[in-house]
Amino acid sequence: MKTNRNIIVSISAIVVILIGIALLFPAREKQSAPKNIIYLIGDGMGFGQISTLIMEHAVNGEACTSSQIDRIQHMGMATTYSANSKVTDSAAGGTALATGEKTNNGTVGLNPSGDTLSSVLAEAREMGKSTGIVVNTAILDATPAAFYAHVEKRSQWEEIAMQLIRTGYDLLIGDGLKYFNQRTDSLDLTEVFTANGYVFYDSTDVLTVSQPADKLLALADFKEVLPQTVEKALSWLGQKENPEGFFLMIEEARIDGHGHNNDVRGLMDEMEIMDKVMKVVLDYADAHPETLVIITADHETGGVNMGYDGRPFFSTTGHSGTVVPVFAYGPGAENFTGLIDNTGIPERLRSLMAW
């Protein structure tokens, strides 16, 4: 009898321990995983630019409103140095955000040894997700190119355009038409895209289309209509009703230029556009709770800070090496808090996509 009691006591103790472990470490299946991912990058957007936006909303004459940042509970910050410099450029910064690996300034989608790197957007497509890129600059520029191209020099725009054909991404929206149809090799890549099943638009008239064909290429000046473009892209991707969801990469690229030019008014206006884009993606996430939104930057530009007069001022016309914000909203957002390196963002996205 004593032996039986000892066995029962031992089993009970083991059960208690196992229950405790289960409570401390919940089952993998119970953790939330996103179906859709929206990756919004503000080119050149550091904490100074974010502070400018927040202050313009919080202290603006008699009208005091909240910026979209107020809606976000999970926040972190990311280091941005490249493989060969404390201060990154968009090519190396974009590559880190797209692939999770460092490279040298000026290089897109290759590591310092020249090896090809895979982006999280390409991997999302391989997993069966619908995929898209929306930018208010040339779709061949360094940051968007890092999500599909592999070149030694970011200036190789004709080669980058050629590589874009091979992606198979569903939605491609940006500028840079002349590198597709006015090339030195006399090729018209828009014809190649249409032969591959894409519907091609060369104007912003695409935004009047309620439901495009299966694949879309739009090359025009979308600088002033980025919020509407993003809203359309999300609607189109949602209409696909892909059970695997989608991955949309968005770049608000013009913050960077105003930093380089030390343009106070332009910076303030561009951050307002960024705020409108954030509203579009956060509203979409609220309406579709299976959507994770990541908002960050490839680097900071201009060394922006808030002056005593309440206006932003600049300390450089170049990039700076300061940390940049990371905002996360939706399922899995808790994984993007604290201090991380920019390479850690795609690493965490990969982990979430693997659930």
Residue pairs with C-beta under 8 A, 6 or more apart in sequence:
28 355
31 355
32 331
32 332
33 331
33 332
33 352
33 353
33 355
34 245
34 290
34 291
34 292
34 330
34 331
34 332
34 352
34 353
35 244
35 245
35 290
35 291
36 237
36 245
36 246
36 247
36 248
36 288
36 290
36 291
36 292
37 124
37 245
37 246
37 247
37 248
37 291
37 292
37 294
37 349
37 352
37 353
38 234
38 248
38 250
38 281
38 284
38 285
38 291
38 292
38 293
38 294
39 97
39 120
39 121
39 247
39 248
39 249
39 250
39 294
39 349
40 250
40 251
40 252
40 277
40 278
40 281
40 293
40 294
40 295
40 296
41 94
41 97
41 143
41 249
41 250
41 251
41 252
41 295
41 296
41 297
41 298
42 49
42 251
42 252
42 255
42 274
42 295
42 296
42 297
43 90
43 137
43 143
43 251
43 252
43 253
43 254
43 255
43 256
43 297
43 298
43 299
43 301
44 255
44 256
44 257
44 258
44 259
44 260
44 297
44 298
44 299
44 300
44 301
44 302
44 319
45 252
45 255
45 271
45 274
45 297
45 300
45 324
45 325
46 297
46 299
46 300
46 301
46 304
46 320
46 322
46 323
46 324
46 325
47 77
47 300
47 322
47 323
47 324
47 325
48 300
48 302
48 303
48 304
48 305
48 306
48 312
49 255
49 259
49 267
49 271
49 300
49 304
49 312
50 69
50 271
50 325
51 304
51 305
51 306
51 312
52 267
52 268
52 271
52 304
52 306
52 312
53 67
53 69
53 271
53 272
53 274
53 275
54 67
54 69
55 306
55 310
56 67
56 268
56 271
56 272
57 64
57 65
57 66
57 67
57 275
58 64
58 65
58 66
58 67
59 310
67 275
68 275
68 278
68 279
68 282
69 278
69 327
71 282
71 329
72 282
72 295
72 327
72 328
72 329
73 329
73 333
74 327
74 328
74 329
74 333
74 334
74 336
74 337
75 325
75 326
75 327
75 328
75 337
76 325
76 326
76 328
76 336
76 337
76 338
76 339
76 340
77 323
77 324
77 325
77 326
77 339
77 340
78 296
78 323
78 324
78 325
78 326
78 339
78 340
78 341
78 342
78 344
78 345
79 323
79 339
79 340
79 341
79 342
80 88
80 93
80 96
80 297
80 298
80 299
80 300
80 321
80 323
80 324
80 342
81 87
81 88
81 102
81 321
82 88
82 89
82 92
82 93
82 96
82 102
82 103
82 104
82 105
83 92
83 102
83 103
83 104
83 111
83 112
84 104
84 105
84 112
85 92
85 104
85 105
86 321
87 299
87 318
87 319
87 320
87 321
88 96
88 105
88 298
88 299
88 319
88 321
89 105
89 106
89 142
89 154
89 299
89 319
90 141
90 142
90 143
90 154
90 256
90 298
90 299
91 103
91 105
91 106
91 107
91 108
91 142
91 145
91 146
91 154
92 102
92 103
92 104
92 105
92 106
92 107
93 143
93 297
93 298
93 299
93 342
94 108
94 142
94 143
94 144
94 145
94 146
94 147
94 298
95 101
95 102
95 103
95 107
95 108
95 109
95 110
95 117
95 146
96 102
96 103
96 298
96 341
96 342
96 343
96 346
97 143
97 146
97 296
97 298
97 342
97 345
97 346
98 109
98 117
98 119
98 120
98 121
98 146
98 147
98 346
99 109
99 117
99 118
99 119
99 120
99 146
99 343
99 346
100 120
100 343
100 344
100 345
100 346
100 347
100 350
101 111
101 117
101 343
102 111
102 112
102 343
103 110
103 111
103 112
103 117
104 112
106 152
106 153
106 154
107 151
107 152
107 153
107 154
108 142
108 145
108 146
108 149
108 150
108 151
108 154
108 160
109 116
109 117
109 119
109 145
109 146
109 148
109 149
109 150
109 151
110 116
110 117
110 150
110 151
110 152
111 117
114 152
116 150
117 150
119 146
119 147
119 148
119 346
120 147
120 247
120 346
120 349
120 350
120 353
121 131
121 133
121 147
121 148
121 169
121 247
121 249
122 147
122 148
122 167
123 350
123 353
124 131
124 246
124 247
124 353
125 131
125 167
125 168
125 169
125 247
127 244
127 353
128 242
128 244
129 242
129 244
129 245
129 246
129 247
130 170
130 171
130 237
130 240
130 242
130 244
130 245
130 246
130 247
131 167
131 168
131 169
131 170
131 171
131 246
131 247
131 248
132 169
132 170
132 171
132 172
132 173
132 233
132 237
132 246
132 247
132 248
132 249
133 139
133 144
133 147
133 148
133 169
133 171
133 172
133 173
133 174
133 248
133 249
133 250
134 171
134 173
134 174
134 222
134 226
134 229
134 230
134 233
134 248
134 249
134 250
134 251
135 141
135 143
135 144
135 173
135 174
135 175
135 222
135 250
135 251
135 253
136 174
136 175
136 222
136 223
136 226
136 229
136 251
136 252
136 253
136 254
137 144
137 174
137 175
137 223
137 251
137 253
137 254
138 157
138 174
138 175
138 176
138 179
139 145
139 164
139 172
139 173
139 174
139 175
139 176
139 219
140 149
140 157
140 160
140 161
140 164
140 174
140 176
140 179
141 154
141 174
141 176
141 251
141 253
142 154
143 251
143 253
143 298
144 174
144 249
144 251
145 151
145 154
145 160
147 249
148 163
148 164
148 166
148 167
148 169
149 159
149 160
149 163
149 164
150 163
151 159
151 160
151 163
157 176
157 179
158 179
158 183
158 184
158 185
160 179
161 176
161 179
161 180
161 183
161 189
162 189
164 172
165 189
165 192
165 193
165 196
169 215
170 214
170 215
170 216
170 237
170 240
170 246
171 215
171 216
171 233
171 236
171 237
171 248
172 198
172 216
172 217
172 218
173 206
173 216
173 217
173 218
173 222
173 229
173 233
174 218
174 219
174 222
175 219
175 220
175 221
175 222
175 223
176 219
177 190
177 202
177 219
177 220
180 188
180 189
180 190
180 193
180 219
181 188
181 189
181 190
183 189
190 200
190 202
190 217
190 219
193 200
193 217
194 200
196 215
197 213
197 214
197 215
198 213
198 215
198 216
198 217
199 212
199 213
199 215
199 216
199 217
200 217
200 218
200 219
201 209
201 216
201 217
201 218
201 219
201 220
202 218
202 219
202 220
203 220
204 218
204 220
204 221
204 222
204 225
204 229
206 212
206 216
206 218
206 220
206 232
207 225
207 228
207 229
207 232
209 232
211 236
211 239
212 236
216 236
222 229
223 254
226 252
226 273
226 276
226 277
227 273
227 276
227 277
227 279
227 280
230 250
230 277
230 280
230 281
231 280
233 248
233 250
234 248
234 280
234 281
234 284
237 246
237 248
238 246
238 288
240 246
245 290
250 277
250 281
252 270
252 273
252 274
252 277
254 270
254 273
255 267
255 270
255 271
255 274
255 301
256 301
257 263
257 266
258 266
258 267
258 270
258 302
259 267
259 300
259 301
259 302
259 304
259 314
259 317
260 301
260 302
260 317
260 318
261 317
262 302
262 314
262 317
264 311
264 312
264 313
267 302
267 304
267 312
268 312
278 295
281 293
281 295
282 293
282 329
284 291
285 291
285 292
285 293
285 329
285 330
289 330
289 331
290 330
290 331
291 330
291 331
292 328
292 329
292 330
292 331
292 332
292 333
292 352
293 327
293 328
293 329
293 330
294 326
294 327
294 328
294 336
294 345
294 349
295 325
295 326
295 327
295 328
295 329
296 324
296 325
296 326
296 327
296 342
296 345
297 324
297 325
298 324
298 342
299 319
299 320
299 321
299 324
300 319
300 320
300 321
300 322
300 324
301 318
301 319
301 320
302 314
302 315
302 316
302 317
302 318
302 320
303 314
303 315
303 316
303 320
303 322
304 312
304 313
304 314
304 315
305 312
305 313
305 315
306 312
306 313
307 313
323 339
324 342
326 336
326 337
326 340
326 345
327 336
328 334
328 335
328 336
328 337
331 352
332 348
332 352
335 348
335 351
335 352
336 345
336 348
340 348
